[in-house]
Amino acid sequence: MIVNKASSSNTTFKGIFDANLLVTGSSGYIGSHLIPELVSQNYNCIICCRNQDKKDYLERAIDYANKQKKDKSLCSFSNIDLTDESALNKLLQQNKPIDGVIHLSGSTYNSESIINPRKYYDNNVLASRNLINSMLDNDIKNILYVSTASIYTNNVPYKVTEEEIPLPKTPYAKTKYMAEQMINDYKVYGLKPFTIRLFNAAGACGTKDLDIGKNVITVLLNLIKDDRVFTLMGNNYPTFDGTCVKDFIHIDDITKAIAGTLNRLLDKGVQPATYNLGSGCGTSLGEIIKKSIDITGRKLKLRIGDPLSNEVPSLVANITKIQADIDWKPQKNIDDIIKSSWKWILGGKK
């Protein structure tokens, strides 16, 4: 494994056979788990993140992923903000050729977006526009964009397919869908986009993960650990137990699905596509609570709050399309997610 520790002003790729990738949002929950997966598949990566403090972790993660590998990959780090189009354009110019971009960066919380929409339009729309403009200016056509299932807001009794009409309500969901539409509109310039609409990412790989995300499972488990009150927002939804039903997918399954989609992105004979990425299984919050109590062996202080105004009672992915196209299926279930998250919470944080 070769890790190029030079600054973004002089990083270059010299690989002949392995694809060169730019990965935005590398220090986030998905990105920090995806990089080792990409390295293990011999991709060369420019690892972009705004947070300098997380660079050391990413270096260690890549080194660990390559300990047993005979083939070597070249990775470089760039601390860059995608809202700075000039700096982004310079980075792409100095690192040619780049075969594809995985676009993970952005702001990700529905509740925060309601009180601070400007942040979301800057980080999700403006940054994406800068990225694809700079890509085209530097003859980069392949992009894998990770969007969100939050764009689906209809309460339906069936598993949602990619043909479901998006009706985003929060600034977060709106900005992610706007970026989707913008990226797809740019196909007229030769851009080749693949879009993944991610459902509820959760779980950990081990105790040394950089991050396991801020989701209802990690919030619940942390409150159990600290013997504090968990507020369940509503218990009278039109579901089998009155609590919301969500589709949780383990981070390991996510990274493998993204890597499989990347193979299609880089295949010149494959046309662009949009995929739902979830487990295909729904779990109610009531079930999550019961399973968390059983797995941790601890008690929970529970309070029932008012339902959230923008909450969808049931949202589960139909994953038939991505399963067929990349020959993939989830390997881990909700118990695996809770167990791995609990293990990380007890001993994984640095």
PyMOL commands that set and color helices and strands:
alter all, ss='L'
color gray80, all
select helices_A, chain A and resi 29-40+52-65+85-94+110-115+117-137+149-151+171-189+216-225+251-265+285-296+320-326+334-347
alter helices_A, ss='H'
color red, helices_A
select strands_A, chain A and resi 2-4+20-24+44-49+74-79+100-103+142-148+192-198+200-202+229-233+245-246+248-250+273-277+283-284+301-305+314-315
alter strands_A, ss='S'
color yellow, strands_A
deselect
rebuild
show_as cartoon
